[in-house]
Amino acid sequence: MRTKKTTILLIVFVLLMSFVPFNSIIRADEGYGVVTTEKGEMYKDTQGNLFPVVVINGEKLVKLNEYELAPLEALLKRDAKESKGESALPKEILKQFYASTYTYVTLPSIVSYTQRYKIWVNTTLGFGPSTIGNAGCFLTSCAMMLATYNLTINGSTVTPLNLNTWMKNNGGFSGDMLIFGAIANFPGISSLGYFDSFNDAAIAIYNGIVPILYMTPSHFSPLVKTNGERNRDTNWIMNTYWKDHYSYDYNTNLGRVYSPYTGVPYYQTVTQSGYNFASSSVFRTAFPQ
């Protein structure tokens, strides 16, 4: 009888646990998760940093910085892997990488934009009040990523301008803060991912994935070249903000710039850009289908 009762109790426990949301079984005393503070519900990352949690359209989002609202579930999944020393990248991508093949890994090509291009520089970012020109680095980075994947909006190459409209129409903004989770619903995208490892960034680039790098103070740009180390001199970006230049050859077929990106004024190391690496949530990306 005892064995039978034990079996029944185990079955009941498993059934109950299947209804517990993923984020509620992650405990803050494990080093990360959701905690309640005097300021309300906060997300605690693996380094102990706290970020506000907000609910928009029934989904819990994390305010990682002044430009970005990140899906809480995606951050928790990343933390669960990285806290065990595992890569946060999908297994199918990891299978295609061999560390011995590179000193530097360079993205073969990227469709490059600047947030200050004259056509969209004064366009309201999302629902405002900021403009793409003064606060659209994350939007512009996302447009570069999607355009590099050869994805389109109504048959046209993705640009910061048409992506801004698409995001507004598809739950991608709260004011002028970009809700990155909305890009999971962009046609041609399979899923999103966050990671902190520069080795993961090298693996992503090796597979043609565009990692978007978050830097301080408050700036995003695509990472296009790295040696897999956290070093400002060995990581190269396509800087979205370069006040003296507009989009490179925007009106020609050379909008797609090939490695080694010769002559592109905003292809530079993180050191040359004047920014620093963020302490956490360094990379985010979308994976094409």
N, C-alpha and C positions, 0 to 999 in steps of 0.2 A: 504493500500500500504506500509506504514512504517513497519508493521509487516513482510510483505513479503520480503522487502528489507533487513531487519535485519536478517531474516532466511537465505537468500541467502549469505549474507556476512559471517555469521557464518559457513556455509558449506564450502565456499571458504577458510576461515581461517584454518579450520580443515584439509582440503585437503592439503594446503600448509605446515602445520606443520608436516604432515605425511611423508614429504620428507626431513625433517631436521634431520641430523644425531644426535644420542643420545648425543654424547659428545659436540656438538655445542650449545645445549640448557642448558648446565650446566655453570653457570656464576661464575667467581672467586669471585664476591662480595657476593656470598652465602656461602663462606668459603672454596671452593674447585673448581677445574676445570682447564682449560687450559688458560694460560696467555701468552702474548707476552712481552718479555723483550729484553734488548740490546744484550743478549746472544742467542736470538732466542725464539722459542716456548718452554714453560716450563709447567709441570704439578704441580699444587699446591694442596697439600693434606689438610685435614681438620685441621691440626695443623699449616698450613702456610709454611711447608717445600716445597722447589722448587726442581724439578728434570727435567733433560733434556728430551725432546721428540724427538724421531728419527723415521724415516719412513723406514721400510724394507719390500720389496715386497708389497708395497701399504698399509701396516698396520702400524698404529701409536703405538709405543712402548715407555715405560718409563724406563730410566736407573735408577733403584732404588739403585743400589750399583755396585761395580766393577765386580760382577759375574752374574748379573741378568738383563734381559730386560723383563718387564712385560707388558701384554696387557693393553693399556690405558682404553679400554671399561670395563674390569674387575675391575679396580681400581675405575672408576667413579660409577659403580653399587654398589660397596662396600660403597663408600662415601655417596651415596644417601640414603642408609639404615642406616648407622651408625650415620649420621648427624641428623637423626630423633630419635635416641635412639633405633633403631631396630637391631635385629641380622642380620648379613650378610650371615648367612647360609641358604641353601635352606629350604623351608617350610616342605618338606617331612622328613628332618632330625630332625627338631625342634619338629615335632609331636611325635617322638619316645623317647623323653628325659623327665625325671622327676627329677627336681633338688633335691628333698628330698631323692633320692636314693644314694647319694654319699657324702663322705668327701673328698676322693681322687678318681680319675678315672684313671685307668691304662689300656693301650692298651693290649689286651690279649696276643698278640705275635707280633714279628717283625722279618723280615729277616734282619740280621745286617751285615753291611760291614764297612770297613775302607777305606778311600781314598788312604791309603799307603800300601795296600796289594801288595805283590811282583809281581803279575801277571799284574797289571795295573798301578803301581805307576809311571812308567816313560812314560806311554802312553800320547801322545799329547792330551790336552783337546780341543775338538772341532777342530778348524782349527789353534789353537795355538795363541801365542807362549807358553803358560803355559802348565803344565802337570797335570794329574789327582792328582798326589801325592801332588803337592804344591798349587793347586787352585781348586780341584775338590770336595769341600765339598757340593756344591749345587747339582751337578750331582749325587754324592754318596747318598745324602739324597733322591733324586728323585728315584734312583734305589731301595733303601730300601722300599719306599712307594709303588712302583709298584709291587715289588716282594712280599710284604706283602699282596697285593690284589690277589696274585696267578696269576698274569699276566705273559705272556711269550713273548719272541722274537724268532720266528722260532722254537717254541717248547721248548726253553731253558729258565730257570728261569732268570729274569732280573737281570743283574749285572751292575756295573759302566762301565765295558768294552763294553758289547754289547749295552747298552743304549747310550754310547758315539757314537758308529757307527750309531745307529738308528737315533739319533738326528741330526747327520751330514747329513744324507740322507733325512731328513724330515723337513728341515728349522728350526732346533733347535739351531743353533749357528750363532753368528756374531763374527768371530774371536774365542776367547775363552769365550765369554759371552753367557750364556745359555738363549735362548728365551723360557720362560716357557709356552707360549701359544701353542707351538708345541705339548705339551703333551695332549692337548685337542683332538688331532687326534690319540693318541695312542689307539690301539684296546683294548676295555674293559673300556675305560674312557668316562664318559658322559659329564663332564664339569669341569671347574676350579673355584677356589674361593680364594679371599683374605679377611683377617679380622684381627682386632687388639685386639679383646676382648679375655681375658683368659677364660672367661666363655664359649664363643663360642668354644674355644679349648677343654674344658672339654666335651662339647656336642659332638663335632666331635669324640673325643676318645671313648666316650660312645657308639657311633655308628660304631666303628671300622675304622674310618677315620684317616689317618695319617697327623697331622699338621706339616709342616716344619717350624721350628722356625729360624728367622733371628736374629743374635746377633752381637754386636760390640765388638772388631773391626773385621768386615767382616767375619762372619762365619755362616754356616747353619748346623743344625742337626734336626732330627725328635724329636718331643716332644712325650714322651710315658707315662708320669704320671703328673697329676696336681690336685690341689685343686680348680682351677678356679680363683686363685688370682694372681696378678702381683707381685710375690715374688720369688727372685732367689733361695731361700731355699726350696720352695715347688713346683718347676717345674723341672722334670727330663728329661734328653735327652739321646739319643744314640749318643754319640759324634763321628763324622766321622773322627776326627783327634786325634789319640792317638799314639804318635810316637813309644812307646815301644811294641805295640801289632799289630798283623795282624788280619784279619777277624776271628771271633770266630768260631772254629770248621768248617772252610770253607769246608773241604773235607769230612765231615760226614753228616749224616742226622740231626745233631743238629744245622745246620745253622740257623734254626728258633728257637729263644730263647723265652721262655715263662716267663710271669710274675711269680715271682717278679724279674726276670733277675739276679738271684743270680750267682755270679762268673764272670759276664761280666765286664771286666775292664773299658770299656768306657760308662757304664751306670752310670750316675752321675747327681747331681743337677747342675743348671746353675752356682751357686756359686763355686762348686768344679771344674767346667770346666775353670773358670777364665774369662769367658765372661760376658757381660752385655746385657740386652734387648735393641733392637733397639727402637728408639723413635716413629717410625711409620712403617706401612707395616710389622708388626711383623710376621704374619702367611700367608702361602700360601699352598694350597693343591689341589689335583685332586680327584674328586668323581667317584668311580667305578660305572659301569652300574648295 
